[in-house]
Amino acid sequence: MQINNSFLSGAVTREMECHSQVPGEPVVVHAEPNPASEAHWLADRIREFQKTDNCKLSEFAILTRTNRRAALISRVFDDEKIDHFCCRAVQILPAV
């Protein structure tokens, strides 16, 4: 699959999202202009999946590259009344 990078230029994130668990469902590439609008978009998508696919909050995971981005998403989720928790630090141990 090729992604048109000009569409994503200046975007906060570059991600692909499958709409449902149905095999063959088209993939959508989405970009937001800033971190706050990205967080609100995530909140809207979670609500949409809860309504349309009857998804539980425990079925969602959002991975961020920085703790600062996770904190911003958490604040938006607090404002939007979306129950969540943040794992603030992870220690990766060397293989034994």
C-alpha positions in Angstrom: 0.0 0.0 0.0 1.3 3.5 -0.8 0.4 6.5 1.2 0.4 10.0 -0.3 2.9 11.8 1.9 1.7 15.2 0.6 -1.6 14.5 2.3 0.2 13.9 5.6 2.7 16.8 5.3 2.5 18.9 8.4 0.3 16.3 10.1 0.8 15.6 13.8 0.6 11.9 13.3 0.7 9.4 10.5 -1.5 6.4 11.2 -3.6 3.8 9.5 -6.8 2.6 11.1 -9.0 -0.3 10.2 -12.7 0.6 10.5 -13.8 -2.8 11.8 -12.7 -6.4 12.4 -14.2 -7.4 9.1 -11.5 -8.8 6.8 -11.0 -6.7 3.7 -12.5 -3.6 5.2 -10.8 -0.5 3.7 -8.0 1.2 5.6 -8.3 5.0 6.3 -5.4 7.3 6.7 -6.2 10.2 8.9 -4.3 13.3 9.9 -5.0 16.1 12.3 -3.3 19.6 12.3 -2.3 19.7 16.0 -2.1 17.4 19.1 -5.3 18.7 20.7 -7.4 18.1 17.7 -5.9 14.7 17.4 -6.9 13.9 21.0 -10.5 15.1 20.3 -10.6 13.0 17.2 -9.5 10.0 19.2 -12.3 10.7 21.7 -14.9 11.0 18.9 -13.7 7.7 17.3 -13.9 5.8 20.6 -17.5 7.0 21.1 -18.3 6.1 17.5 -16.9 2.6 17.9 -18.8 2.2 21.2 -22.0 3.0 19.5 -21.6 1.3 16.1 -19.6 -1.8 17.1 -20.6 -2.1 20.7 -16.9 -1.9 21.8 -15.9 -1.7 25.4 -13.4 0.9 26.7 -11.2 -2.0 27.7 -10.8 -2.9 24.0 -9.0 0.3 23.2 -5.3 1.1 23.5 -3.5 4.3 22.5 0.2 4.2 22.3 2.2 7.5 22.3 5.8 8.2 21.6 6.1 10.7 24.5 4.6 11.1 28.0 3.8 14.7 27.1 1.4 13.5 24.3 -0.1 10.9 26.6 -0.8 13.6 29.2 -2.5 15.8 26.6 -4.7 12.9 25.4 -5.5 12.1 29.1 -6.6 15.7 29.8 -8.9 15.7 26.7 -10.3 12.3 27.8 -10.9 13.8 31.2 -12.7 16.8 29.7 -14.7 14.5 27.4 -15.6 12.1 30.3 -13.9 9.1 28.8 -12.8 6.7 31.5 -9.1 5.8 31.0 -5.8 5.2 32.7 -2.3 6.1 31.8 0.8 4.0 32.2 3.3 6.8 32.9 6.5 4.8 32.8 7.5 1.5 31.4 10.8 -0.2 32.0 12.0 -2.5 29.2 14.2 -5.2 30.6 17.0 -6.9 28.6 16.3 -10.4 27.4 17.5 -13.1 29.7 
